[in-house]
Amino acid sequence: MTTLSTVLITGASSGIGATYAERFARRGHDLVLVARDEARLDTLAANLRASHGVAVDVLRADLTHPDDLATIETRLRDDGRIGILVNNAGLAQSGGFAQQNPGAIDALVTLNITALTRLAAAVTPRFLQSGTGAIINIGSVVGFAPEFGMAIYGATKAFVLFLSQGLQLELSPYGIYVQAVLPAATRTEIWQRAGIDASAMSDMMEVDALVDAALVGFDRRETVTIPALHGEGRWQALESARQGLLSDLKQAHVAERYQRKG
């Protein structure tokens, strides 16, 4: 009988993270749940143990704090049972660029970029050694939509997309799968925490639908999963256009339009 790998999920106390926890527990995976709210984690863990008979460890951590982040890195490096990392913890942005203060910028970048990258880096050497493993990075469609007006948040999610694509190219030959999941607006607590009135937003996706769709992409081993994108050809066309742009770069010569005449 094959033993299923343990799944470590960040931002697991509510929303997308808690739903991933329930779905993986339903599949029979043991879990390590990471978030700041230990009481909510304990409640979720008890429910999952009772409902699905899986083992659930709870790790209270604020991933913007260096010591807490280091603790989770150590668990990922040392616990050979963990075969799936769900990098879900993140912050949203309220207000425009001019309204951001240094503390808010640091927290956003630290959680959305630094913590996500360091956790992936912590687990990758062990995955390489075993020749198996999966990393799910939660990004956002805002990462390719500067028109949405969330410059810092969008930039962090653009980083998540780029990193995931780059890691999939680098690591997939060694048996490691990396998926970027790009939600559109989803009904979770992230909006409230950012001071955004989600009730004023229309056409939000329910979190259950989002995670179920993301897991379809996971099972298909998609590199990029965009549950709200109905025309699959649109993403394929964007990727083809990007590849075409790269093929048109002639780095030894300045393009004619930038050459001074006379």
C-alpha positions, 0 to 999 in steps of 0.5 A, spaced: 500 500 500 502 506 497 503 511 503 500 518 501 505 524 502 504 529 508 501 536 505 504 542 508 499 548 507 501 556 509 495 560 511 491 554 513 486 557 518 481 560 513 479 561 506 483 558 500 488 554 505 483 551 510 479 549 503 486 545 501 486 542 507 480 539 507 480 537 500 487 533 501 485 530 508 479 528 504 484 524 499 487 521 505 493 526 506 496 527 513 497 535 514 501 540 517 497 546 518 501 553 518 498 560 520 498 565 525 491 564 528 493 557 533 486 557 535 482 556 528 488 552 526 486 547 532 479 547 531 480 546 523 485 540 525 480 537 530 475 537 525 479 534 519 482 528 524 474 527 526 472 527 519 477 524 515 482 520 520 488 523 518 494 526 522 494 533 523 500 537 526 499 545 527 504 550 527 503 557 529 507 562 525 507 569 522 511 568 516 513 575 516 517 574 522 524 571 521 524 566 527 517 563 525 519 563 518 526 559 520 522 554 524 517 552 518 524 552 513 527 547 518 520 543 518 520 542 510 528 541 510 527 535 515 521 532 515 521 527 509 514 525 510 512 532 507 511 531 499 507 537 497 508 544 499 502 549 498 504 556 499 498 560 500 499 565 505 499 572 503 497 579 504 492 584 499 493 591 498 488 596 500 489 603 496 494 606 491 501 606 491 502 613 494 498 611 500 502 605 502 507 606 508 514 602 509 511 597 514 505 595 509 510 595 503 515 590 507 509 586 510 506 585 503 513 583 500 516 579 505 510 574 506 508 574 498 515 574 496 520 572 501 517 567 505 514 563 499 521 563 496 524 561 502 519 555 503 520 553 496 527 553 497 527 549 503 524 543 501 527 543 494 533 540 495 530 534 499 525 533 493 531 533 488 534 527 493 528 523 493 526 525 485 519 527 487 515 532 490 510 538 488 510 545 490 503 549 489 504 557 489 498 561 490 498 567 485 493 572 482 490 574 475 492 581 478 500 579 477 499 580 469 494 585 470 497 592 472 490 595 469 487 593 476 491 598 480 494 594 485 501 595 483 505 592 489 500 586 490 500 585 483 508 585 482 508 580 488 504 576 484 507 577 478 513 574 481 510 568 484 508 566 476 515 567 474 518 563 479 513 558 478 514 557 471 522 558 472 522 552 477 517 548 473 522 548 467 528 547 472 525 542 476 520 538 472 526 534 469 528 531 476 521 529 478 518 535 481 512 538 479 511 546 480 504 549 479 502 556 479 494 557 481 492 564 479 485 566 482 481 572 480 477 575 486 475 570 491 470 570 497 475 570 502 478 574 508 484 577 505 479 583 503 477 584 510 484 584 512 486 589 507 481 593 509 477 592 503 469 592 502 468 585 499 461 586 499 462 592 494 465 587 489 461 583 484 462 576 481 466 573 486 468 566 486 467 561 492 473 558 495 470 551 494 469 552 487 476 555 486 480 550 490 476 544 486 478 547 480 485 548 482 486 541 484 483 539 477 489 543 474 494 539 479 492 532 477 493 534 470 500 537 472 498 544 469 504 549 470 499 555 470 492 554 473 487 560 472 480 557 474 476 563 472 479 563 465 474 560 460 478 561 454 484 556 454 486 559 448 487 566 451 493 563 455 496 559 450 496 565 445 499 569 450 504 564 451 506 563 444 506 571 443 511 571 449 515 566 446 515 570 439 517 576 442 523 572 445 525 569 438 525 577 436 530 579 441 537 580 437 541 582 443 548 584 439 544 590 435 540 596 437 533 595 434 532 600 428 527 604 431 532 606 437 538 608 432 539 616 431 538 618 424 543 623 421 
